Amino acid sequence: MTLAMDGTALAQFMEREFPQLAADFVIERLAEQGLLLRLRVEDRHLRPGGTVSGPSMFALADCAFYLTILARVGPEALAVTTSCAIDFLRRPEAGRDLLCETRLLKLGRALVVGDALIFSEGDEAAPVARASLTYSRPPRREAAAG
């Protein structure tokens, strides 16, 4: 299977549909079964104690998997998260961006299932979080009978 959207098209989609978030993320690598997305960690992503907050890591996993889906099916802006379970494994390294690597496990007509691993940049051997995600795809509109 080929990709429906490349990295440039995905970045443009984010800028158009989610301008409030687009600058936070950079697609580092894209493949048929997943991608690698960078969260540019800023002060607003930190919680007391200087570590990246759980909601910021959740947003990274969710956005990375959403882009993984779009890369395969095209710009379905209405695809939505139906389930996400995230395990926080260790404290992210202070002062480093986070990287999220996704893996597409099932691409169905109605549901998409996959997982995501989040790492501190430079320490890819020790994930800081792991997420399991399910997305619902909007029903396709059938052409009207003529």
C-alpha positions as a Python dict, from the first residue, in 0.01 Angstrom:
ca = {
    (1, 'M'): (0, 0, 0),
    (2, 'T'): (121, 352, -71),
    (3, 'L'): (83, 658, 144),
    (4, 'A'): (-207, 891, 70),
    (5, 'M'): (-26, 1193, 223),
    (6, 'D'): (345, 1269, 255),
    (7, 'G'): (512, 1463, 535),
    (8, 'T'): (464, 1799, 362),
    (9, 'A'): (93, 1737, 304),
    (10, 'L'): (48, 1628, 667),
    (11, 'A'): (223, 1942, 796),
    (12, 'Q'): (6, 2161, 572),
    (13, 'F'): (-305, 1981, 695),
    (14, 'M'): (-205, 2048, 1056),
    (15, 'E'): (-137, 2416, 982),
    (16, 'R'): (-476, 2451, 814),
    (17, 'E'): (-694, 2242, 1050),
    (18, 'F'): (-509, 2277, 1383),
    (19, 'P'): (-311, 2604, 1368),
    (20, 'Q'): (-305, 2624, 1749),
    (21, 'L'): (-96, 2302, 1763),
    (22, 'A'): (93, 2278, 1435),
    (23, 'A'): (407, 2460, 1553),
    (24, 'D'): (450, 2217, 1845),
    (25, 'F'): (509, 1914, 1622),
    (26, 'V'): (758, 1810, 1352),
    (27, 'I'): (733, 1492, 1146),
    (28, 'E'): (1078, 1334, 1159),
    (29, 'R'): (1009, 1013, 965),
    (30, 'L'): (712, 866, 780),
    (31, 'A'): (650, 507, 667),
    (32, 'E'): (350, 291, 572),
    (33, 'Q'): (311, 145, 921),
    (34, 'G'): (383, 453, 1129),
    (35, 'L'): (576, 770, 1182),
    (36, 'L'): (811, 949, 1419),
    (37, 'L'): (680, 1280, 1552),
    (38, 'R'): (873, 1535, 1758),
    (39, 'L'): (718, 1749, 2031),
    (40, 'R'): (916, 2071, 2055),
    (41, 'V'): (912, 2097, 2432),
    (42, 'E'): (848, 2450, 2560),
    (43, 'D'): (787, 2587, 2911),
    (44, 'R'): (410, 2552, 2859),
    (45, 'H'): (453, 2172, 2828),
    (46, 'L'): (617, 2143, 3172),
    (47, 'R'): (462, 2065, 3506),
    (48, 'P'): (603, 2167, 3844),
    (49, 'G'): (942, 2005, 3888),
    (50, 'G'): (1042, 2073, 3528),
    (51, 'T'): (923, 1751, 3364),
    (52, 'V'): (695, 1726, 3063),
    (53, 'S'): (333, 1700, 3174),
    (54, 'G'): (115, 1396, 3117),
    (55, 'P'): (-135, 1593, 2906),
    (56, 'S'): (150, 1704, 2676),
    (57, 'M'): (265, 1343, 2633),
    (58, 'F'): (-94, 1236, 2568),
    (59, 'A'): (-127, 1508, 2303),
    (60, 'L'): (194, 1388, 2138),
    (61, 'A'): (74, 1026, 2120),
    (62, 'D'): (-273, 1126, 2002),
    (63, 'C'): (-146, 1366, 1734),
    (64, 'A'): (118, 1121, 1613),
    (65, 'F'): (-136, 842, 1569),
    (66, 'Y'): (-385, 1078, 1401),
    (67, 'L'): (-117, 1176, 1148),
    (68, 'T'): (-30, 808, 1099),
    (69, 'I'): (-391, 743, 998),
    (70, 'L'): (-408, 1045, 767),
    (71, 'A'): (-86, 940, 596),
    (72, 'R'): (-260, 618, 494),
    (73, 'V'): (-618, 729, 421),
    (74, 'G'): (-591, 1097, 329),
    (75, 'P'): (-732, 1407, 497),
    (76, 'E'): (-1021, 1270, 704),
    (77, 'A'): (-1051, 1561, 944),
    (78, 'L'): (-1340, 1395, 1126),
    (79, 'A'): (-1152, 1081, 1235),
    (80, 'V'): (-1168, 1087, 1616),
    (81, 'T'): (-1005, 915, 1912),
    (82, 'T'): (-1243, 661, 2066),
    (83, 'S'): (-999, 508, 2312),
    (84, 'C'): (-652, 582, 2446),
    (85, 'A'): (-474, 413, 2733),
    (86, 'I'): (-137, 556, 2827),
    (87, 'D'): (122, 420, 3066),
    (88, 'F'): (379, 664, 3202),
    (89, 'L'): (695, 460, 3246),
    (90, 'R'): (962, 704, 3361),
    (91, 'R'): (1030, 1074, 3392),
    (92, 'P'): (1132, 1239, 3063),
    (93, 'E'): (1480, 1391, 3050),
    (94, 'A'): (1466, 1762, 3135),
    (95, 'G'): (1544, 2004, 2855),
    (96, 'R'): (1493, 1753, 2572),
    (97, 'D'): (1228, 1725, 2305),
    (98, 'L'): (1008, 1416, 2306),
    (99, 'L'): (980, 1175, 2013),
    (100, 'C'): (682, 951, 1949),
    (101, 'E'): (701, 646, 1726),
    (102, 'T'): (369, 501, 1613),
    (103, 'R'): (274, 162, 1475),
    (104, 'L'): (-45, 95, 1284),
    (105, 'L'): (-187, -242, 1387),
    (106, 'K'): (-526, -243, 1211),
    (107, 'L'): (-665, -9, 948),
    (108, 'G'): (-1034, -88, 913),
    (109, 'R'): (-1318, 97, 742),
    (110, 'A'): (-1466, 204, 1075),
    (111, 'L'): (-1190, 158, 1336),
    (112, 'V'): (-814, 204, 1337),
    (113, 'V'): (-596, 52, 1612),
    (114, 'G'): (-232, 117, 1692),
    (115, 'D'): (25, 199, 1953),
    (116, 'A'): (279, 466, 2030),
    (117, 'L'): (607, 482, 2221),
    (118, 'I'): (736, 812, 2354),
    (119, 'F'): (1107, 874, 2419),
    (120, 'S'): (1324, 1161, 2534),
    (121, 'E'): (1542, 1273, 2244),
    (122, 'G'): (1876, 1094, 2261),
    (123, 'D'): (1744, 815, 2483),
    (124, 'E'): (1541, 605, 2241),
    (125, 'A'): (1624, 282, 2429),
    (126, 'A'): (1418, 385, 2734),
    (127, 'P'): (1058, 484, 2655),
    (128, 'V'): (897, 736, 2891),
    (129, 'A'): (540, 641, 2793),
    (130, 'R'): (345, 384, 2595),
    (131, 'A'): (-3, 435, 2451),
    (132, 'S'): (-262, 211, 2289),
    (133, 'L'): (-505, 402, 2066),
    (134, 'T'): (-827, 336, 1875),
    (135, 'Y'): (-974, 583, 1630),
    (136, 'S'): (-1315, 590, 1465),
    (137, 'R'): (-1332, 688, 1099),
    (138, 'P'): (-1635, 873, 965),
    (139, 'P'): (-1863, 667, 741),
    (140, 'R'): (-1794, 710, 372),
    (141, 'R'): (-2058, 892, 175),
    (142, 'E'): (-2188, 669, -98),
    (143, 'A'): (-2253, 816, -440),
    (144, 'A'): (-2623, 878, -500),
    (145, 'A'): (-2786, 624, -727),
    (146, 'G'): (-2846, 772, -1069),
}
